[in-house]
Every structure is written in C-alpha cells, then in structure tokens.
Amino acid sequence: MNLRYLVAAIACFLAANGCYELFHRLGSHVDDQGILHEPFGLIPLGWLFVLAGAVLLVLSLARRK
C-alpha cells in the first residue's frame, strides 16, 4: 500500500515542478492600458502540490515500517 503513496507523492512533486515551469515560461507582460498580466495562480497551486507531496511522502515512509 505504501507504493501508492510514493507514486502519488512523486506525481505531486512533478505537478508542482510543472506549475513553476509553466509560470516562468508564460511570463508576465503589461498591456497597452497599463494592466499587469501574469499567471499568479500557478505559484500557490505549486506550493499546494509540494505540501500534498510532502504529506504523501511522510505517509509512505510511515506505512513502510
């Protein structure tokens, strides 16, 4: 059963990495009216994936013993 937690933790870490990579690739820009456009929602989503991955990793290690 701990293998499921480990795979889910790795998937969460990969999703977090994808969020950060997408944030940097999309970039930010200011339009003609002076409004800043940036994909700010990807940063907290990445942190959420990191937190979920860490919890799943701890559960995986706890179930191992």
C-alpha positions, 0 to 999 in steps of 0.5 A, spaced: 500 500 500 505 504 501 507 504 493 501 508 492 503 513 496 510 514 493 507 514 486 502 519 488 507 523 492 512 523 486 506 525 481 505 531 486 512 533 486 512 533 478 505 537 478 508 542 482 515 542 478 510 543 472 506 549 475 513 553 476 515 551 469 509 553 466 509 560 470 516 562 468 515 560 461 508 564 460 511 570 463 508 576 465 507 582 460 503 589 461 498 591 456 497 597 452 492 600 458 497 599 463 494 592 466 499 587 469 498 580 466 501 574 469 499 567 471 499 568 479 495 562 480 500 557 478 505 559 484 500 557 490 497 551 486 505 549 486 506 550 493 499 546 494 502 540 490 509 540 494 505 540 501 500 534 498 507 531 496 510 532 502 504 529 506 504 523 501 511 522 502 511 522 510 505 517 509 509 512 505 515 512 509 510 511 515 506 505 512 513 502 510 515 500 517 
